[in-house]
């Protein structure tokens, strides 16, 4: 400013053109915008928490397995001098503070980095991955539905697979690892009572943590559309009795691989355990919908596809068809 005064403002040209360039949003920005929009639409509120946690918070929740600490030496952070390795403990702390102030079901999410123990030459993206975490007073199935809707908004054709995850942080049978094809997306589960007590929480909650780099790799910004079917869909319900060890995902895989090209959709119709079924078995109802784009299907065509499904399930899964 002093130099400009000495030189004289009148000698400084003011007619120089300023380049104006329209900024385009990056792929990651589009992914983050979509994540925020979907989770807010689902009723969650975005939170912002500190990256430093205590030793108790860091070790409280380790669904991905135990990891060594990443700590800093700083006198003002003698009790909270470790970098978080999950966003869940911080969100649980926010939920506890809300409970103490009368908000009994604070449903929150956060998008931030976690800090893992880096190996020699390990890329920063692996040592400090960007994640999105959620905590909500909902059931496992309800929170899984939110995750499925989020994935569908980012990658409509991606298929989410959930495999059981037996961790002490979760209720028995209420934890799962989430995968899309060969990618590990994250995990989801309902919190155990012991962890809720350690967090000083009254109400139960389900949590999920997803890897944003995986969502970014799956992101499909261009949308494709298919016309509504001109011919009717034929629906058949199949009630299979299977060994307890067989999962729903295994059953769906067997159905899809054996039904042929006329199979349009497979959906869950129900599950049953009771006196009419052996103790080590369960019953799944599978709803199969068949469709041809160029004609109305005949009963014989659908019966042939259903027969192939039944034979495959009997052979591959030791299933029996329940009347």
N, C-alpha and C positions, 0 to 999 in steps of 0.2 A: 504493500500500500504506500509506504514512504517513497519507494522508487517511482511508483506511478505518479505521485504528486510532483516529484522533482522533474520527471520527464514531461509531465503535463498530460492530463486526461484527454485534452483536445487533440493530442497527437496519436492517440491509440485508435486504430480503425475499429469501427463497430459494425461494418457491413460484411464481415467475413462470414461465409455460409457455414452453418453448423450441420454436420451430417446427421440425419435422422434415420435410424435403422429399427425396424420393428423386431422386437425380441420374440423369439419362439421358445416355448416351454420345452424343457428337456424331457426325455423319457421318464426319468426318476420323478420329476415334478408332477407329471401327469399321473404316475402311479400313486404318489403320496396324496394328491388331490382326490383321487378316486377312493382311496382307503378312508380318508377323513369323511368324505361325503357318505359312504356306505355305513360307517360306524355311527355317525351322528344320526343318520336316518333310522338306524336300529335302536336309538334311544340312549347311546353312550355319550359321555362328555369327555373331551380331551383334557388330559392333565399334563403338567410340566413339573418334574421332580428333579432333585439334585442327583448328580452322578456318584457322589460319595455316600457310602453306607458303613454301618458298623460291621464288625465280624459276625455278630449274631444275625444281622439281616442278610449278609452275603451267604451264609451257610444255611439259612432257613429254607431256601427254595432252590434246589439244584436238580430240576427234572431231567436235564441233559447229562447228569452225572457229576460227581465231585470234581472240582478244578482247584488248582493252586491260587492263592490270593495275588492280586495286583494292588500293592499298597504304596502310599506316598508318606514321606517323613515330613511332618509339618506340625508344629506345636499347637496350632489352633484347631487341629483335627485329630486330637489324640484318641477320641472315641469313634470318630467316623472318618477313618483315613484309608478306607479300601474302596476301590472302584467297583461298581456293581457289575455283576455277571448275569443278572436277570432284572427285568423291570418290575416283576411281580411283587417283591417285598415292598418297594416304594409305593406301588399302587394299593397294596393292602394297608400300608400306613395311612394313606389318604382316606381309604374307606373307614378305617378306625376313627380318624379325626372327625369324619362326617357323622359317624354313629354317635360320638360324644356330644355333637352339637345338634342332634335330633334328626339328622338325615339318615334314615335306617337302610337305605338301599342305593348307595352311590355307585352307579355303573360307569366305569371309567376305562379309558384307553390312553396309551402314550406311544408316541413314535420317537425313538431315541436310540443311541448307541449303547451297547454293552461292551465290557472290556474283559477279554479273556487272556489267559497266559499265552504269550506269543512264543513260538519256537524260533530257532535260528533261521533267519531269512524268510520268515512267514509274512505274506502280504498283509498290509494294514487292514484291508477289507475283511480278512479272516480273523484278525486279532481284535478288531473293533467293528463287528457287524452291526448294521442298522436293523432294528427289530420293531415290530408293533406288538404290544401286549394289551390284553383286555382282562378286566375283572368285573363280574356281574353277578347279581343274585338270581341266577337262572340255573336251570338244570343242564347237565352235560349235553343233552339233545338240543336244547334251545340255543346254547352258545355255538354248538357245531353248525346249526342252521345259519347263524350269523356268518360264520367262517365260510360256509358253502356259498352264501349269497355274495360275499366279498370276492371270493375266487371267481364266481361266475361273471361279476362285473368287470374283472380284469382279463379273464381268459375264458370265454363262454364254453369252449370245447374241452377244457381241462377236467379230468376226473380225479376227485379227491378220494384217497384211500386212507382209512384209519385202522391201525393195528394196535392191539392191546399194549399198554405201557404200565408195568407193575412197579410203581414208585411209592415210597411211604408218604409223599406229599399228597397223594390222591386217595380217595375212597376206593375200596376194593372193586375192581371191575369198572371204574369210572375214569380211567386215564387212557390216553391213546397218543401214539405218534402219528403225525399227519404226513402223508407223502403224495406227490403228484408225479406219476411215472417214476423216473429214477431219482427224483429230487426229494430230499427231506425238507418239508416245509416248516415243521415245528411240532408242537404238541398241545394237548388240550386235556382238561380234567376238572373234576369236582374236588375241592380241597377236603382233606381229612379233618376230623374233629380236633385232633392233636395240633395240627398246624393252625387251625382257626383259634384255638385257645392260646397258642404261642403268640399269635398276632393280636390277641385280646379283642376278637371279633365275636359278635353275638350270632349273627345270621350266617347261614351257609353261602357259599359262593363257588362259581366256576371260573376258571382262568384259562387263557390261551396265550401262546407266544409264537409269532410267525416271523420267518426270515424275509425281510424285504428284498434282498438281492434275488431270491428265488421267485418272488412275485413279479419282480421287474423283468426277469428272464422270460416268464410266462406271459407277460402283458401283450395283448393283441389290440392295438389302438384302432385298427380297421375292423369294421363290423360287416358281417355277411348276413344276408337274409334269405330265407327259403319260403316259398309260398305255402299257404295253408293247404292241407291235403284235400283233394277233390273227392276221394273215395273214403268210405267208412273204415274206422279202426275196429278190429275184432279183439276183444279182451278175454283172457282165460286166467282163472285163478288156480294155482297148483299148490297143494298142501303137502309138504314133504316132512317126514320124520327123519331126523339126522342125529348122528352121535354128537354129544355135547361139545366135542373138540372142533367141530366144523363151524367156521365163521360164516357170517352173511356174505362177506366179500368172496369167499371160496364158492359159495352157492351161485352168486351172480356170475362169476367167471365161468362156471360150468354151463350155466344157462346160455350166456352169450356165445360161447364157443360152439354150441351144438344146435342152436335154433335155426341157423341159416339166415339168408338175406331178408326174409320177411319180418324178422323181429324188429319192432320199432322202439320199444321201451320196456324196461324192467323196473318194477317198483316194489317196495316193501309193503306187504299186506297184513302182517301181524306175526306174533310169536306166542307160543304156548308151551307151558310146562305143567304137568298135572298127573292125576292118578291114571288117566287113560294112556299115558306114555311112560315108557321105562325110565327109571331114575337117572340113567346116564344118557338120556336122549332128550331132544326138544323138537318142537314143530315150528317150521317157518312157512308162511303163506307168501307165495311169489305171484305177483300180478304181471302177466306178460301181455303186451299189446302188439298186434301184428298189423302190418299195413303194406299195401303195394301202391306205388305212385301212378300206375297206369291202368288199374282195373280193380274191381271189387273181388276180394278174396273168396274162394269157395271153402266150404266146411272141410273138404278133403285136404286142401292145402294147409289149413291151420292145424288139422289133426296130425298131419305128417310132421309138422314142425314141433308140435307138442310131444309127439312120440319120441322124436330125437332128443328132446330135453329130458324126458323121463329116463330114457335108457342111459344117457350120459350121467345123470345124477346118481342112478343106481350103480353104475360101474365105477365112477370116479370117487363118489362120496359115501357109498354104502347107504344111500337114501332109499326110503320106501314111500310110496304115494299113499297118503291117508285119504280115506273115503270121506 
